[in-house]
Each structure stands twice: as structure tokens, then as C-alpha cells.
């Protein structure tokens, strides 16, 4: 299992709609956080080891209505 974070910039007034759509329709999205700064949302996603990250982001995340831009962060190791 691989973990990625996708920062999302939304169209004005669409952040809550995008967040709801992401958690309801994309099974790989485990959490959506509203954040400050240059991005509106951060999505935490769990992908299968063999799943193509670029294809997932393009086909599942960027097609959600109300998304203007994305920035993907690939993780290596989680510490606890």
C-alpha cells in the first residue's frame, strides 16, 4: 500500500463540494482536510502498490467538478 497526499486548488466557493465529492466517490481517499495557504484542500489517499499514481490523480481526482489544480506529494515512509 502506498500513501500519497494531493493538494487541491478549487474554484471559488467550491471547496466544500469538492471535499464531499472526494470522500464520497473516490474509495482511495481516506481523509480530506481544509488547509490554509496556496491550496484549499489536502487529500490523503491510499493506493495499491501497483497502482499508477499519475493515472489515479488524472482520472479520479482531477475530474472532480470544481477542481482547478492539483499538487501531488509522494510519501516514502510513515513514522509513529
Residue, then its C-alpha position, 0 to 999 in steps of 0.5 A: x500500500x502506498x500513501x500519497x497526499x494531493x493538494x487541491x486548488x478549487x474554484x471559488x466557493x467550491x471547496x466544500x463540494x469538492x471535499x464531499x465529492x472526494x470522500x464520497x466517490x473516490x474509495x482511495x481517499x481516506x481523509x480530506x482536510x481544509x488547509x490554509x495557504x496556496x491550496x484549499x484542500x489536502x487529500x490523503x489517499x491510499x493506493x495499491x502498490x501497483x497502482x499508477x499514481x499519475x493515472x489515479x490523480x488524472x482520472x479520479x481526482x482531477x475530474x472532480x467538478x470544481x477542481x482547478x489544480x492539483x499538487x501531488x506529494x509522494x510519501x516514502x515512509x510513515x513514522x509513529 
